[in-house]
Amino acid sequence: MAVCSSVLGKVLEVFERNFRDRGELGASISIWWNGTEMISRGHGWCEREQLREWTVRTLVPVYSATKVPAAASLLLALESRGLSAETPVREVWPAFPVAGARFSHLLSHQCGLAVLDQKAGVLEHAEVVAAIEAQVPAWKLGDGHGYHPRTFGALVDEPVRRLTGQALGSFWREKIAAPLGLDFWIGLPESEWPRVARLYPGKAGKDDLADAFYKQLTTSGTFTRRAFSSPRGLHAIHEMNEPRVWSAGLPALGGVGTASALAKFYQAAIGSIESPLSPAVRQSLATPQSSGDDRVLLRPTTFTCGAQQDPLDESGCKVRHIYGPSLAAFGHPGAGGSHALGDPASGISFAYVMNQMDLSVMPDVKCLEMVDALFSEI
C-alpha cells in the first residue's frame, strides 16, 4: 500500500481543524512509510503567551509514549548478554518479588506490581527498587494483567542497569537513539532545555466524568488511583515543565522528544529501516503477551513486550482502532493525548505530540481522526 497524497491531505485537514475547532495550542505530526518521512508538520505555540512558535523541532514531554522506547532498550540489553524476553527475571534481578516471572511477563504488565505499599519517590530509583522488592504482588502470575503506569519505569530500568552498568536512558541514547539520529531523550541534556514546550492540563468533560476509569482514578484509595500514585510525586502537570524532570530519565513517563523522532523509532521497530533492533527484539515488541480486562485501566487491553495493541472481541474483530485496522499494528499513547504507532503490515508509522492536554486515558478525537484518515484507503 502506498501512502498517497489524498490520504496525507486528509490527515492534514484534521490536524488543521484541531487548531480551529478543538483548542489545540501547539502540536506536531509525523508520518513515515517504508523508510521515508511523508509528513513532518508542526504548528502553533509553545506557550499560551505565544512567546515561541512551535516547529517540527519543538520538544515536548510525552508521558507513557516513552514506554515502548524503554522496552526496546531492555530487550536490546537482554540480547546483548545472550538473553531474551523469555529469560526469568530473577536470573538478572535475584530479589525480584514474583517467582517464575519472565521478562515477557514483566513487560506485558502481568506481575501485579502496579501498586507499591512502601513509600518511594518517583525520582529516587533506589527507593522505588526497594519498594518493588518488598511488594507482595496484587495478583498471582497467570491471573490476568493490569497496566503498571509508573512502576514500569523502575521495572525496566533496574534490569538494564544490572545488565549494562548504565541507566536505561543512557543505554537508549547510546545504542538506539544516537545510531538512528533520534531527537528523543530519556534524560534530556541541559543543552536541549530551551526547545521544550510548556504543557497545560486538560479539563474534565462529560464523557470523562462518566467513564469508570476516571471515576476510580479520582476516588481516594481505589486500586486505579493507587497505581497512578505509585511511586509518589509528579502528579501535577506543572511539575512536568521543570528541567529536573526532563533530565531525570524516567522510563515510564519521562521521555521528551519530537513527533518525527517517535515515528522514525517505530520505523525501526517494524523493520522498515536498518537499526540496532534485531528481528527478535522487533518480534517481542509486536507479539501479544497479555489480553483481557485490565485491572487498572478498567477496560479490555492487549500488551506485547512493552507496547499496546487494539484488543479483539470473541470473533477476532478489533474493539478499538487506536492503532488502525491492522491486527499487527502496535504502539503506545501518553497521558494527555500524545500517541505513536507502527504497522508492520503497511510499513506506516505515525506520531502526534502536543502541549494542550486532554484527560482521556486513551487518545481522543484530535488524534484518532488523524489515525482514521491515515488508514482510510486500506
Helices and strands as residue ranges (DSSP letters): H 5-21, E 26-33, E 36-44, E 60-61, G 64-66, H 67-80, G 89-91, H 103-107, H 125-134, H 152-164, H 168-172, I 173-177, H 178-180, E 184-185, G 190-195, H 206-210, H 212-217, H 223-227, G 237-241, H 243-246, E 256-257, H 259-269, H 279-286, E 290-293, E 300-303, E 308-309, E 330-333, E 339-343, E 348-354, H 365-374
